[in-house]
Structures are given as C-alpha cells and as structure tokens.
Amino acid sequence: MAHIARDTSFGLVLRSRFWLGAGLDLDPRETARAIPDDLGLRLLKHAYTEFMFLARFLPALAEAERRDETPVTLPW
C-alpha cells in the first residue's frame, strides 16, 4: 500500500494504491484464489469511512497548528 499526497490550490489530494498479493510467491492463478473477491470492495469501504472521519477534524487541527501565523477564521 502507498498513500501519495500532493497540495493543490483547493487542498490536499490523496491517492492510495494497493498491491494485493504482491510479494506472494505463488502462480498468478493461486494468488487470485488466495485473495477473496470482495477484499477490494472492503478496502474501498474502509478507506471511505476512514477519510470521512478524518475530513471532519483534520482541517481544525491544521488551522490550530498555524494559529500563530494565520488569524483564525471566525464562523460568523
């Protein structure tokens, strides 16, 4: 697995890559049998849920880290 992030003008863009079965010393047909068909969908659901939760509080943490450099945006 690898997470690759880059800054953009509208925030951080994150790409995740998964190499399922990489490193297994198996014939490709055996690798396909060793990895359940629904594993990719479960990874997708996990990542979606994880990043939805992170998206709720990471912006506030980033703003708090820069509180001495940038004035805090007031909600009103």
The first five atom37 places (N, CA, C, CB, O) and aatype in JSON, in Angstrom:
{
  "aatype": [12, 0, 8, 9, 0, 1, 3, 16, 15, 13, 7, 10, 19, 10, 1, 15, 1, 13, 17, 10, 7, 0, 7, 10, 3, 10, 3, 14, 1, 6, 16, 0, 1, 0, 9, 14, 3, 3, 10, 7, 10, 1, 10, 10, 11, 8, 0, 18, 16, 6, 13, 12, 13, 10, 0, 1, 13, 10, 14, 0, 10, 0, 6, 0, 6, 1, 1, 3, 6, 16, 14, 19, 16, 10, 14, 17],
  "atom_mask": [
    [1, 1, 1, 1, 1],
    [1, 1, 1, 1, 1],
    [1, 1, 1, 1, 1],
    [1, 1, 1, 1, 1],
    [1, 1, 1, 1, 1],
    [1, 1, 1, 1, 1],
    [1, 1, 1, 1, 1],
    [1, 1, 1, 1, 1],
    [1, 1, 1, 1, 1],
    [1, 1, 1, 1, 1],
    [1, 1, 1, 0, 1],
    [1, 1, 1, 1, 1],
    [1, 1, 1, 1, 1],
    [1, 1, 1, 1, 1],
    [1, 1, 1, 1, 1],
    [1, 1, 1, 1, 1],
    [1, 1, 1, 1, 1],
    [1, 1, 1, 1, 1],
    [1, 1, 1, 1, 1],
    [1, 1, 1, 1, 1],
    [1, 1, 1, 0, 1],
    [1, 1, 1, 1, 1],
    [1, 1, 1, 0, 1],
    [1, 1, 1, 1, 1],
    [1, 1, 1, 1, 1],
    [1, 1, 1, 1, 1],
    [1, 1, 1, 1, 1],
    [1, 1, 1, 1, 1],
    [1, 1, 1, 1, 1],
    [1, 1, 1, 1, 1],
    [1, 1, 1, 1, 1],
    [1, 1, 1, 1, 1],
    [1, 1, 1, 1, 1],
    [1, 1, 1, 1, 1],
    [1, 1, 1, 1, 1],
    [1, 1, 1, 1, 1],
    [1, 1, 1, 1, 1],
    [1, 1, 1, 1, 1],
    [1, 1, 1, 1, 1],
    [1, 1, 1, 0, 1],
    [1, 1, 1, 1, 1],
    [1, 1, 1, 1, 1],
    [1, 1, 1, 1, 1],
    [1, 1, 1, 1, 1],
    [1, 1, 1, 1, 1],
    [1, 1, 1, 1, 1],
    [1, 1, 1, 1, 1],
    [1, 1, 1, 1, 1],
    [1, 1, 1, 1, 1],
    [1, 1, 1, 1, 1],
    [1, 1, 1, 1, 1],
    [1, 1, 1, 1, 1],
    [1, 1, 1, 1, 1],
    [1, 1, 1, 1, 1],
    [1, 1, 1, 1, 1],
    [1, 1, 1, 1, 1],
    [1, 1, 1, 1, 1],
    [1, 1, 1, 1, 1],
    [1, 1, 1, 1, 1],
    [1, 1, 1, 1, 1],
    [1, 1, 1, 1, 1],
    [1, 1, 1, 1, 1],
    [1, 1, 1, 1, 1],
    [1, 1, 1, 1, 1],
    [1, 1, 1, 1, 1],
    [1, 1, 1, 1, 1],
    [1, 1, 1, 1, 1],
    [1, 1, 1, 1, 1],
    [1, 1, 1, 1, 1],
    [1, 1, 1, 1, 1],
    [1, 1, 1, 1, 1],
    [1, 1, 1, 1, 1],
    [1, 1, 1, 1, 1],
    [1, 1, 1, 1, 1],
    [1, 1, 1, 1, 1],
    [1, 1, 1, 1, 1]
  ],
  "atom_positions": [
    [[0.83, -1.16, 0.0], [0.0, 0.0, 0.0], [0.88, 1.24, 0.0], [-0.95, -0.01, 1.2], [1.96, 1.25, 0.59]],
    [[0.4, 2.26, -0.68], [1.1, 3.55, -0.67], [0.06, 4.66, -0.71], [2.09, 3.67, -1.87], [-0.91, 4.59, -1.47]],
    [[0.26, 5.68, 0.11], [-0.55, 6.89, 0.05], [0.33, 7.97, -0.57], [-1.08, 7.31, 1.49], [1.43, 8.22, -0.09]],
    [[-0.16, 8.59, -1.61], [0.58, 9.65, -2.29], [-0.26, 10.91, -2.19], [0.89, 9.28, -3.79], [-1.39, 10.95, -2.66]],
    [[0.31, 11.95, -1.58], [-0.43, 13.2, -1.36], [0.26, 14.34, -2.09], [-0.54, 13.51, 0.15], [1.48, 14.36, -2.23]],
    [[-0.55, 15.28, -2.54], [0.0, 16.5, -3.14], [-0.9, 17.67, -2.8], [0.16, 16.35, -4.68], [-2.12, 17.52, -2.69]],
    [[-0.29, 18.83, -2.64], [-1.03, 20.05, -2.36], [-1.57, 20.61, -3.67], [-0.15, 21.1, -1.65], [-0.92, 20.56, -4.71]],
    [[-2.78, 21.14, -3.59], [-3.37, 21.84, -4.72], [-3.91, 23.17, -4.21], [-4.5, 20.98, -5.39], [-3.87, 23.44, -3.01]],
    [[-4.41, 23.99, -5.11], [-4.96, 25.28, -4.7], [-6.23, 25.12, -3.86], [-5.26, 26.14, -5.92], [-6.63, 26.05, -3.16]],
    [[-6.87, 23.96, -3.92], [-8.1, 23.74, -3.16], [-7.92, 22.73, -2.03], [-9.2, 23.27, -4.09], [-8.91, 22.28, -1.45]],
    [[-6.69, 22.38, -1.72], [-6.43, 21.48, -0.6], [-5.56, 20.31, -1.0], [0.0, 0.0, 0.0], [-4.96, 20.3, -2.08]],
    [[-5.51, 19.33, -0.14], [-4.68, 18.15, -0.34], [-5.43, 17.12, -1.18], [-4.25, 17.54, 1.0], [-6.62, 16.88, -0.97]],
    [[-4.74, 16.53, -2.13], [-5.29, 15.42, -2.91], [-4.51, 14.18, -2.53], [-5.22, 15.7, -4.46], [-3.28, 14.17, -2.57]],
    [[-5.23, 13.14, -2.15], [-4.59, 11.91, -1.71], [-4.98, 10.77, -2.63], [-4.98, 11.58, -0.25], [-6.16, 10.57, -2.93]],
    [[-4.0, 10.02, -3.08], [-4.23, 8.83, -3.88], [-3.66, 7.65, -3.11], [-3.58, 8.95, -5.31], [-2.54, 7.71, -2.61]],
    [[-4.42, 6.58, -3.02], [-3.96, 5.37, -2.34], [-3.83, 4.25, -3.37], [-4.94, 4.96, -1.2], [-4.69, 4.09, -4.24]],
    [[-2.77, 3.5, -3.27], [-2.53, 2.37, -4.17], [-2.32, 1.12, -3.33], [-1.3, 2.64, -5.1], [-1.61, 1.14, -2.32]],
    [[-2.94, 0.05, -3.75], [-2.83, -1.23, -3.06], [-2.34, -2.27, -4.06], [-4.19, -1.65, -2.43], [-2.85, -2.36, -5.18]],
    [[-1.36, -3.05, -3.66], [-0.86, -4.15, -4.46], [-1.25, -5.43, -3.75], [0.7, -4.05, -4.68], [-0.49, -5.98, -2.95]],
    [[-2.44, -5.91, -4.05], [-2.97, -7.09, -3.37], [-2.28, -8.34, -3.92], [-4.51, -7.19, -3.56], [-2.33, -8.62, -5.12]],
    [[-1.66, -9.07, -3.04], [-0.98, -10.29, -3.43], [0.46, -10.08, -3.85], [0.0, 0.0, 0.0], [1.16, -11.05, -4.14]],
    [[0.91, -8.84, -3.88], [2.31, -8.59, -4.25], [3.22, -9.23, -3.2], [2.6, -7.06, -4.37], [2.96, -9.14, -2.0]],
    [[4.26, -9.85, -3.67], [5.2, -10.48, -2.75], [4.86, -11.93, -2.42], [0.0, 0.0, 0.0], [5.67, -12.63, -1.82]],
    [[3.68, -12.37, -2.82], [3.35, -13.78, -2.62], [4.09, -14.59, -3.67], [1.81, -14.03, -2.69], [4.05, -14.27, -4.86]],
    [[4.73, -15.62, -3.24], [5.48, -16.46, -4.18], [4.56, -17.55, -4.71], [6.75, -17.08, -3.5], [4.77, -18.74, -4.46]],
    [[3.53, -17.11, -5.45], [2.53, -18.04, -5.98], [2.35, -17.81, -7.47], [1.19, -17.87, -5.25], [2.65, -16.74, -8.0]],
    [[1.85, -18.82, -8.12], [1.42, -18.71, -9.5], [0.27, -17.69, -9.53], [0.97, -20.12, -10.08], [-0.51, -17.65, -8.58]],
    [[0.13, -16.88, -10.58], [-0.95, -15.88, -10.63], [-2.34, -16.47, -10.36], [-0.96, -15.2, -11.97], [-3.18, -15.81, -9.74]],
    [[-2.59, -17.68, -10.82], [-3.91, -18.29, -10.56], [-4.08, -18.59, -9.07], [-4.08, -19.6, -11.38], [-5.17, -18.44, -8.52]],
    [[-2.98, -19.01, -8.42], [-3.03, -19.27, -6.98], [-3.23, -17.97, -6.2], [-1.73, -19.97, -6.52], [-3.97, -17.94, -5.22]],
    [[-2.57, -16.9, -6.65], [-2.73, -15.6, -5.99], [-4.18, -15.16, -6.07], [-1.81, -14.54, -6.64], [-4.74, -14.68, -5.09]],
    [[-4.8, -15.32, -7.22], [-6.21, -14.95, -7.39], [-7.1, -15.74, -6.43], [-6.66, -15.17, -8.84], [-8.08, -15.2, -5.92]],
    [[-6.77, -16.99, -6.19], [-7.57, -17.8, -5.26], [-7.29, -17.42, -3.81], [-7.29, -19.29, -5.48], [-8.17, -17.56, -2.96]],
    [[-6.08, -16.94, -3.52], [-5.7, -16.61, -2.14], [-6.33, -15.3, -1.66], [-4.19, -16.51, -2.03], [-6.43, -15.07, -0.46]],
    [[-6.74, -14.45, -2.6], [-7.3, -13.14, -2.23], [-8.79, -13.15, -2.54], [-6.57, -11.97, -3.01], [-9.17, -13.31, -3.7]],
    [[-9.65, -12.99, -1.54], [-11.09, -13.02, -1.77], [-11.54, -11.92, -2.74], [-11.83, -12.89, -0.45], [-10.97, -10.83, -2.75]],
    [[-12.55, -12.21, -3.52], [-13.06, -11.25, -4.5], [-13.54, -9.96, -3.85], [-14.19, -11.87, -5.29], [-13.41, -8.88, -4.43]],
    [[-14.1, -10.05, -2.66], [-14.67, -8.85, -2.04], [-13.65, -8.02, -1.26], [-15.81, -9.25, -1.12], [-14.01, -7.01, -0.66]],
    [[-12.38, -8.43, -1.25], [-11.38, -7.69, -0.49], [-11.24, -6.25, -1.0], [-10.03, -8.4, -0.57], [-11.13, -5.33, -0.19]],
    [[-11.23, -6.06, -2.29], [-11.13, -4.71, -2.84], [-12.28, -3.82, -2.42], [0.0, 0.0, 0.0], [-12.08, -2.65, -2.08]],
    [[-13.48, -4.37, -2.43], [-14.65, -3.58, -2.0], [-14.59, -3.27, -0.51], [-15.95, -4.33, -2.33], [-14.99, -2.18, -0.08]],
    [[-14.1, -4.21, 0.26], [-13.97, -3.94, 1.71], [-12.91, -2.88, 1.97], [-13.61, -5.24, 2.47], [-13.09, -2.03, 2.85]],
    [[-11.81, -2.9, 1.22], [-10.79, -1.85, 1.35], [-11.36, -0.5, 0.96], [-9.57, -2.17, 0.47], [-11.08, 0.5, 1.63]],
    [[-12.15, -0.45, -0.09], [-12.78, 0.79, -0.53], [-13.69, 1.34, 0.56], [-13.56, 0.56, -1.83], [-13.64, 2.53, 0.87]],
    [[-14.52, 0.48, 1.13], [-15.44, 0.92, 2.2], [-14.65, 1.41, 3.42], [-16.39, -0.25, 2.61], [-15.0, 2.43, 4.02]],
    [[-13.59, 0.68, 3.78], [-12.77, 1.09, 4.93], [-12.14, 2.46, 4.69], [-11.67, 0.04, 5.2], [-12.21, 3.34, 5.55]],
    [[-11.53, 2.64, 3.51], [-10.86, 3.91, 3.21], [-11.87, 5.05, 3.18], [-10.13, 3.82, 1.86], [-11.59, 6.13, 3.71]],
    [[-13.02, 4.83, 2.58], [-14.06, 5.87, 2.53], [-14.47, 6.28, 3.94], [-15.3, 5.37, 1.73], [-14.54, 7.47, 4.25]],
    [[-14.74, 5.31, 4.79], [-15.15, 5.6, 6.17], [-14.04, 6.32, 6.93], [-15.54, 4.3, 6.9], [-14.3, 7.3, 7.62]],
    [[-12.82, 5.83, 6.79], [-11.68, 6.43, 7.49], [-11.5, 7.89, 7.1], [-10.4, 5.65, 7.19], [-11.34, 8.76, 7.96]],
    [[-11.53, 8.18, 5.8], [-11.27, 9.54, 5.36], [-12.45, 10.46, 5.59], [-10.9, 9.54, 3.9], [-12.27, 11.68, 5.69]],
    [[-13.65, 9.93, 5.68], [-14.8, 10.77, 6.05], [-14.63, 11.25, 7.49], [-16.14, 9.98, 5.89], [-14.91, 12.42, 7.79]],
    [[-14.18, 10.38, 8.38], [-13.95, 10.8, 9.76], [-12.78, 11.77, 9.85], [-13.68, 9.57, 10.65], [-12.86, 12.77, 10.56]],
    [[-11.7, 11.49, 9.13], [-10.55, 12.4, 9.16], [-10.91, 13.78, 8.61], [-9.39, 11.8, 8.36], [-10.43, 14.79, 9.12]],
    [[-11.74, 13.82, 7.59], [-12.13, 15.1, 6.98], [-12.9, 15.98, 7.96], [-12.97, 14.85, 5.73], [-12.97, 17.2, 7.77]],
    [[-13.47, 15.38, 8.98], [-14.24, 16.17, 9.95], [-13.35, 16.97, 10.9], [-15.14, 15.27, 10.75], [-13.72, 18.07, 11.3]],
    [[-12.19, 16.43, 11.26], [-11.39, 17.14, 12.26], [-10.0, 17.58, 11.79], [-11.24, 16.28, 13.45], [-9.39, 18.43, 12.44]],
    [[-9.48, 17.03, 10.71], [-8.15, 17.44, 10.27], [-8.06, 18.92, 9.89], [-7.71, 16.6, 9.11], [-7.04, 19.54, 10.2]],
    [[-9.06, 19.51, 9.23], [-8.95, 20.95, 8.94], [-8.79, 21.8, 10.2], [-10.17, 21.41, 8.16], [-8.04, 22.77, 10.21]],
    [[-9.5, 21.43, 11.27], [-9.39, 22.18, 12.52], [-7.99, 22.02, 13.12], [-10.46, 21.71, 13.53], [-7.44, 22.97, 13.67]],
    [[-7.43, 20.82, 13.02], [-6.07, 20.61, 13.54], [-5.05, 21.42, 12.74], [-5.71, 19.12, 13.5], [-4.13, 21.99, 13.32]],
    [[-5.22, 21.45, 11.43], [-4.3, 22.22, 10.6], [-4.38, 23.7, 10.92], [-4.6, 21.98, 9.11], [-3.36, 24.38, 10.99]],
    [[-5.59, 24.2, 11.13], [-5.75, 25.62, 11.47], [-5.15, 25.91, 12.84], [-7.24, 26.0, 11.45], [-4.54, 26.96, 13.04]],
    [[-5.32, 24.98, 13.78], [-4.75, 25.17, 15.12], [-3.22, 25.19, 15.07], [-5.24, 24.06, 16.06], [-2.59, 25.94, 15.82]],
    [[-2.63, 24.38, 14.21], [-1.17, 24.35, 14.08], [-0.62, 25.68, 13.58], [-0.75, 23.23, 13.14], [0.49, 26.06, 13.93]],
    [[-1.39, 26.38, 12.78], [-0.94, 27.65, 12.2], [-1.53, 28.86, 12.92], [-1.31, 27.71, 10.72], [-1.52, 29.96, 12.37]],
    [[-2.04, 28.69, 14.12], [-2.74, 29.78, 14.82], [-1.86, 31.0, 15.08], [-3.29, 29.27, 16.13], [-2.37, 32.11, 15.17]],
    [[-0.54, 30.8, 15.2], [0.36, 31.93, 15.43], [0.74, 32.65, 14.14], [1.61, 31.46, 16.14], [1.18, 33.8, 14.17]],
    [[0.57, 31.98, 13.0], [0.96, 32.54, 11.71], [-0.22, 33.17, 10.98], [1.59, 31.48, 10.84], [-0.06, 34.18, 10.29]],
    [[-1.4, 32.57, 11.11], [-2.57, 32.99, 10.36], [-3.72, 33.22, 11.33], [-2.96, 31.94, 9.27], [-3.95, 32.4, 12.22]],
    [[-4.44, 34.33, 11.18], [-5.58, 34.53, 12.09], [-6.64, 33.47, 11.88], [-6.19, 35.92, 11.88], [-6.88, 33.0, 10.76]],
    [[-7.28, 33.09, 12.97], [-8.32, 32.05, 12.92], [-9.55, 32.62, 12.21], [-8.7, 31.56, 14.37], [-9.95, 33.75, 12.47]],
    [[-10.13, 31.82, 11.32], [-11.35, 32.2, 10.62], [-12.52, 32.03, 11.57], [-11.55, 31.37, 9.33], [-12.78, 30.93, 12.06]],
    [[-13.22, 33.11, 11.82], [-14.37, 33.03, 12.71], [-15.59, 32.52, 11.96], [-14.66, 34.4, 13.34], [-15.75, 32.82, 10.78]],
    [[-16.44, 31.75, 12.62], [-17.6, 31.17, 11.93], [-18.74, 32.17, 11.71], [-18.11, 29.99, 12.7], [-19.76, 31.8, 11.14]],
    [[-18.6, 33.41, 12.15], [-19.66, 34.4, 11.95], [-19.11, 35.64, 11.31], [-20.33, 34.75, 13.26], [-19.86, 36.59, 11.07]]
  ]
}
